[in-house]
Amino acid sequence: MLSLWFSQGLPPAPNGVPGDLEALALWCQQFSPLTAADPPDGVMIDITGCAHLFGGEAGLMAAIERRLPGIRLGLANTGQAAWGLARYGEAGCEDIASLPLAALNLSPRIIKKLRQVGVRRIGDLMRLPRAELTAGYGPEPLQKLDRALGQSPEILKFISAPPEWREAEHYAEPIFAPIQLQAAIHRLTAKLCVRLADAQAGATAMAARFYRIDSERPEILLAFATPCRDEFQIAKLLIEKLAGNIDPGFGVEAITLEACTTEKLPPVQHGMAPAVPDYAQPINTLLNRLGSARLWRVAPHETHIPEYTARRIPITMPPVPWVKPLYPRPVRLLPRPDAITAIAPVPDDPPVSFTWRRKTHKIAHATGPERIARDWWCHEHDNARPEIEKIRDYYAVEDTEGTRFWLFRAGLHDGALPAHWYLHGFFG
């Protein structure tokens, strides 16, 4: 058993090595098919029958050290012993007797009690009578010691590699006719979608690769707004991109279709009621025609400033629920507040009239104010204009013609700088 330990914590991902522990354990399966994550900063590898592929145990350890600089390795017959050697052993050491008690991963309370009677090393623990050791310190020391010595079984939860969602066709004679390429796409799509349906999964990204006899490999990439395993839709999108993106050259000798990323997609039970329209299909078509940069959805953004409460997110991300505001918000919000001239009888009262774009509006009804301050913790401090001068007092007003506006006064009437009025949106 080989134990990998990052003494300084998981490093950033160098040379294509994942920075996540589960992904790192999966990455280590290039050395052995049996790997397990050892939280928070280790990986266990069962190298039984694998070391000879790398020139022996020393060659295997050297190969790992080249890819993961600074890592500490422990090699032993058991996982518990390898764990202790990686963390407390010297390079090349395989004897655990000289290691401290912490190499058995004992609890600090047990270690403290054993040190009080002079037991500091695993070798000292091995010389104690087993019955007295259990009576005085509980079953934990003997359990950990027996696991390290291989005298009792240990449980390691090895991870399984994710399934490879890939279908391929190889041809004895290269193909290049469009009808042949289209037929191959239909066959590969049907096979892959059957496998996805059996696993109750759907693809969120796909890649079709065409291996030409001149070693070129053009490809078609697809993205989906929601998990998809509709073979007709997938084949249609692939064939639509086939003519303009794939040049078969002197012939294609192999084609592969791979679901690069997948998500759960359980089957849907259809009832007697009319089916809900499937909006994913037209969105997928637009997504692959226009590209992900031109397609987006609106999501809420945590801020009090009205013009920044919405942000754009990729269409492939799930919808984010909106929280109902405490006060009504206008249907139409201007990108930037528009300056107006307003007249208010009392500075803190709503205005009785305002002029916007050379037109004067007399106000019949008004509600407010709703005071909104800036997110001061997100901005640098401005000595020239304190935060109190950036406070907004919003009013919902209706003019004599029935048009409803959303106005605000920026600043305070008795502040260091004069207050200004702005129009920010329209109701209805």
C-alpha positions in Angstrom: 0.0 0.0 0.0 1.3 3.5 -0.9 0.2 6.6 1.0 0.5 10.1 -0.6 0.5 13.0 1.8 0.7 16.7 1.1 2.4 18.1 4.1 1.6 21.7 3.1 -2.0 21.0 2.1 -3.4 20.4 -1.3 -1.3 22.4 -3.8 -2.8 24.3 -6.8 -3.2 22.2 -9.8 0.2 21.9 -11.6 0.8 20.1 -14.8 -2.8 19.1 -15.2 -3.0 17.6 -11.7 -6.4 18.2 -10.1 -6.5 20.4 -6.9 -9.6 18.6 -5.5 -9.0 15.5 -3.3 -11.6 13.3 -4.9 -10.4 14.3 -8.4 -6.8 13.8 -7.3 -7.6 10.2 -6.1 -9.2 9.6 -9.5 -6.2 11.0 -11.3 -3.9 8.6 -9.3 -5.7 5.7 -11.0 -3.1 6.0 -13.8 -0.8 4.2 -11.3 -3.3 1.7 -9.9 -7.0 1.0 -10.4 -7.5 1.0 -6.6 -7.2 4.5 -5.1 -9.0 6.1 -2.1 -9.2 9.6 -0.9 -7.7 10.1 2.6 -9.1 13.4 3.9 -8.1 16.1 4.3 -4.8 16.0 2.4 -3.9 12.4 1.4 -4.5 9.6 -1.0 -4.1 5.9 -0.5 -3.0 3.7 -3.5 -3.0 -0.1 -3.5 -0.1 -0.8 -5.8 -0.3 -4.6 -5.6 0.7 -6.0 -9.0 1.2 -2.5 -10.5 4.8 -1.6 -9.5 6.5 -3.6 -12.2 4.8 -1.4 -14.9 6.9 1.5 -13.6 10.2 -0.3 -13.1 9.5 -1.5 -9.5 8.4 0.3 -6.4 11.2 2.8 -6.5 10.4 3.7 -10.1 6.7 4.1 -9.2 7.4 6.4 -6.3 9.9 8.4 -8.4 7.2 8.8 -11.2 4.7 10.2 -8.6 7.3 12.5 -7.1 8.1 14.0 -10.5 4.4 14.8 -11.1 3.8 16.0 -7.5 6.8 17.9 -6.2 7.0 18.2 -2.4 4.8 15.2 -1.7 5.6 12.7 1.1 5.2 9.0 0.4 4.9 6.0 2.6 5.1 2.4 1.4 4.1 -0.5 3.6 2.1 -3.7 3.5 -0.9 -2.1 5.2 -2.7 1.2 4.8 -2.3 2.2 8.4 1.4 1.6 8.3 1.7 3.5 5.0 -0.3 6.4 6.5 2.1 6.7 9.4 5.3 6.3 7.3 4.2 9.1 5.0 3.6 11.5 7.8 6.3 10.6 10.4 8.8 8.3 8.7 12.1 9.2 7.0 12.7 8.6 3.3 13.2 4.9 2.6 12.1 3.8 6.1 9.7 0.9 6.2 9.9 0.0 10.0 7.1 1.5 12.0 8.5 0.5 15.4 10.6 3.7 15.6 7.7 6.0 14.7 5.9 8.1 17.3 2.4 7.1 18.6 0.8 9.7 16.4 1.7 7.5 13.4 -1.1 5.2 14.4 -3.6 8.0 14.2 -4.5 7.6 17.8 -6.6 10.2 19.6 -4.6 12.9 21.4 -6.2 11.8 24.7 -4.8 8.2 24.4 -1.4 9.5 23.3 -1.2 11.8 26.3 -2.1 8.9 28.7 0.5 6.6 27.2 3.2 9.2 27.3 2.6 9.6 31.0 3.8 6.0 31.5 6.8 6.4 29.2 5.3 4.9 26.0 6.4 7.2 23.2 7.1 5.0 20.2 5.1 2.3 18.4 7.9 -0.2 19.4 7.2 0.6 23.1 3.5 0.0 22.5 4.2 -3.4 20.9 6.0 -4.6 24.0 3.1 -4.0 26.4 0.8 -6.9 27.4 -2.3 -6.8 25.3 -4.7 -7.5 28.1 -3.3 -4.7 30.3 -3.2 -2.4 27.3 -6.9 -2.9 26.6 -7.9 -2.7 30.2 -6.0 0.6 30.8 -6.5 2.4 27.5 -9.5 0.9 25.7 -9.6 -1.0 22.5 -8.3 1.8 20.2 -4.5 1.3 20.6 -4.7 -2.4 19.9 -7.1 -2.0 17.0 -4.8 0.6 15.3 -1.7 -1.4 16.0 -3.1 -4.7 14.6 -4.2 -2.9 11.5 -0.7 -1.5 11.0 0.8 -4.9 11.5 -1.7 -6.6 9.2 -3.2 -8.7 12.0 -6.7 -7.4 11.6 -8.6 -6.2 8.5 -8.8 -2.5 7.6 -11.5 -1.0 5.4 -10.5 1.3 2.6 -13.2 2.9 0.4 -11.7 2.8 -3.1 -13.3 5.1 -5.6 -14.7 4.0 -8.9 -13.9 5.7 -12.2 -16.8 7.4 -13.8 -18.3 5.6 -16.8 -16.9 6.6 -20.2 -19.8 8.0 -22.2 -18.2 7.3 -25.5 -19.1 5.5 -28.7 -16.8 4.9 -31.7 -16.9 3.4 -35.2 -13.9 2.3 -37.2 -14.0 1.7 -40.9 -12.0 -0.7 -43.0 -12.4 1.7 -46.0 -12.3 5.5 -45.3 -15.7 7.3 -45.7 -16.1 10.8 -47.0 -19.6 11.1 -48.5 -22.0 13.4 -46.5 -24.7 10.7 -46.4 -22.2 8.2 -44.9 -21.1 10.7 -42.2 -24.7 11.5 -41.4 -25.6 7.8 -41.1 -22.7 7.2 -38.8 -23.8 10.1 -36.6 -27.3 8.7 -36.3 -25.9 5.3 -35.3 -23.5 6.6 -32.7 -26.1 9.0 -31.2 -28.7 6.2 -30.9 -26.2 3.9 -29.1 -25.0 6.6 -26.7 -28.5 7.8 -25.9 -29.6 4.3 -25.0 -26.7 4.0 -22.5 -27.6 7.4 -21.0 -31.2 6.4 -20.6 -30.3 3.2 -18.8 -28.2 5.3 -16.4 -30.9 8.0 -16.1 -28.4 10.6 -17.2 -28.2 13.3 -19.8 -25.4 15.1 -21.6 -24.7 18.8 -21.0 -21.8 18.9 -23.5 -20.9 16.6 -26.4 -18.0 16.2 -28.8 -18.0 14.4 -32.2 -14.5 13.7 -33.5 -13.6 12.7 -37.0 -10.2 10.9 -37.5 -9.0 11.5 -41.0 -6.4 9.3 -42.8 -4.0 12.3 -42.9 -3.9 12.4 -39.0 -6.1 15.5 -38.8 -9.0 15.4 -36.3 -11.7 18.0 -36.8 -14.5 18.0 -34.2 -18.0 19.3 -33.5 -18.8 20.6 -30.0 -22.3 20.8 -28.7 -23.6 22.4 -25.5 -27.0 22.0 -23.9 -28.9 24.3 -21.6 -30.3 21.3 -19.7 -29.3 17.6 -19.6 -30.3 16.0 -22.9 -30.5 12.5 -24.3 -32.9 13.1 -27.2 -31.1 11.2 -30.0 -33.1 13.0 -32.8 -32.3 16.5 -31.4 -28.6 15.6 -30.9 -28.3 14.1 -34.3 -30.0 17.1 -35.9 -27.6 19.5 -34.2 -24.6 17.5 -35.2 -25.6 17.1 -38.8 -26.4 20.9 -39.0 -22.8 21.6 -38.1 -21.4 18.8 -40.3 -21.3 20.6 -43.6 -19.7 23.9 -42.5 -17.2 22.5 -39.9 -16.0 19.1 -41.1 -13.9 18.5 -44.2 -13.5 14.8 -44.6 -10.4 15.3 -46.8 -9.3 12.0 -48.4 -11.5 10.1 -46.0 -12.5 9.5 -42.4 -11.3 6.2 -40.9 -12.9 6.5 -37.4 -15.7 8.6 -35.7 -16.2 9.0 -32.0 -19.1 10.6 -30.1 -18.5 11.5 -26.4 -20.7 13.0 -23.7 -18.1 15.2 -22.1 -20.2 16.1 -19.1 -23.3 14.5 -17.8 -25.9 15.1 -15.1 -28.8 13.2 -13.7 -31.9 13.0 -15.9 -34.6 10.8 -14.4 -37.5 9.6 -16.5 -40.6 11.8 -16.5 -44.1 10.3 -15.9 -46.6 11.8 -18.4 -50.2 12.1 -17.1 -53.5 12.9 -18.7 -53.0 16.6 -18.5 -51.5 18.5 -21.4 -47.7 18.2 -21.5 -45.7 21.3 -20.4 -43.9 22.8 -23.5 -40.3 21.8 -23.8 -38.4 25.0 -24.0 -35.0 23.3 -23.8 -35.0 22.1 -27.4 -35.2 25.6 -29.1 -32.8 27.0 -26.5 -30.3 24.2 -27.4 -30.7 25.0 -31.1 -29.9 28.7 -30.5 -27.1 27.9 -28.1 -25.3 25.8 -30.7 -26.0 28.2 -33.6 -25.2 31.5 -31.8 -22.7 30.3 -29.2 -22.8 30.5 -25.4 -21.5 34.1 -25.3 -24.6 35.4 -27.0 -27.1 33.5 -24.9 -27.6 34.3 -21.2 -30.2 34.4 -18.5 -30.9 37.0 -15.8 -30.1 36.2 -12.2 -30.4 38.3 -9.0 -27.3 40.0 -7.6 -27.0 40.8 -3.9 -26.9 44.6 -3.7 -29.2 47.4 -2.6 -28.6 49.6 -5.6 -31.5 49.0 -8.0 -29.6 49.2 -11.3 -27.2 46.5 -10.1 -29.7 44.0 -8.7 -29.6 41.8 -11.9 -26.7 40.1 -13.6 -26.1 37.9 -16.6 -25.3 34.2 -16.2 -24.7 31.5 -18.8 -27.8 29.9 -20.1 -26.4 26.5 -19.1 -26.6 27.4 -15.4 -29.8 26.6 -13.5 -32.3 29.4 -12.9 -31.8 31.3 -9.6 -35.0 32.2 -7.6 -35.8 35.8 -7.1 -36.7 37.2 -3.7 -39.8 39.4 -3.6 -38.8 43.0 -2.7 -40.3 44.7 0.3 -41.5 47.6 -1.8 -42.9 47.6 -5.4 -40.4 47.9 -8.2 -41.0 49.5 -11.6 -41.6 47.4 -14.7 -39.1 49.3 -16.7 -35.8 50.5 -15.2 -33.5 52.9 -17.0 -29.9 51.7 -17.5 -28.8 54.9 -15.8 -30.8 57.3 -13.7 -31.8 60.4 -15.7 -31.4 63.8 -14.1 -34.6 65.9 -13.6 -35.6 69.1 -12.0 -38.1 68.7 -9.2 -40.0 71.0 -6.9 -40.8 69.9 -3.3 -42.6 72.2 -0.8 -40.7 70.7 2.1 -37.2 69.2 1.5 -38.1 65.7 2.8 -41.5 65.6 1.2 -42.2 64.1 -2.3 -42.1 66.6 -5.2 -45.3 68.3 -6.4 -43.9 68.5 -10.0 -40.8 67.7 -12.0 -39.4 68.4 -15.4 -37.9 65.7 -17.6 -36.7 66.1 -21.1 -38.3 69.6 -21.3 -41.7 68.4 -20.2 -43.2 69.3 -16.9 -45.3 66.7 -15.0 -47.6 67.7 -12.2 -47.8 65.0 -9.5 -51.2 63.9 -8.3 -50.2 61.0 -6.0 -47.0 60.0 -4.3 -45.7 57.3 -1.9 -42.4 57.1 -0.1 -39.7 57.7 0.7 -37.9 54.4 0.6 -34.3 55.1 1.6 -31.5 53.0 -0.1 -27.9 53.4 0.9 -24.9 52.3 -1.2 -23.1 49.0 -0.4 -20.2 50.9 1.2 -18.3 47.7 2.0 -17.9 46.9 -1.7 -16.4 50.3 -2.6 -13.3 52.3 -1.8 -13.8 55.1 0.7 -14.2 58.5 -1.0 -13.0 61.4 1.3 -14.4 64.0 -1.1 -17.9 62.7 -0.8 -18.9 60.7 2.3 -21.3 57.8 2.2 -24.1 59.9 3.7 -24.1 62.1 0.6 -24.8 59.0 -1.6 -28.1 58.0 0.2 -31.1 57.8 -2.1 -34.7 58.5 -1.1 -37.1 56.9 -3.7 -40.7 58.0 -4.4 -43.4 56.3 -6.5 -45.3 59.1 -8.1 -48.3 59.4 -10.5 -48.8 62.5 -12.6 -52.1 64.0 -13.6 -52.1 62.1 -16.9 -52.0 58.7 -15.0 -48.3 57.9 -15.8 -46.4 56.4 -12.8 -42.7 57.2 -12.3 -40.0 56.1 -9.9 -38.0 59.1 -8.7 -35.3 59.5 -6.1 -33.4 62.3 -4.5 -29.6 61.7 -4.2 -28.1 63.2 -1.0 -29.6 65.0 1.9 -31.1 68.5 1.7 -29.0 69.7 4.6 -25.8 67.9 3.5 -22.5 69.3 2.5 -23.4 69.0 -1.2 -26.7 70.0 -2.7 -29.2 67.1 -3.4 -30.2 66.2 -6.9 -33.3 64.5 -8.3 -33.4 61.7 -10.8 -35.9 59.6 -12.8 -35.1 55.9 -12.5 -38.0 53.9 -13.9 -41.7 53.5 -14.9 -44.6 51.6 -13.4 -46.9 50.0 -15.9 
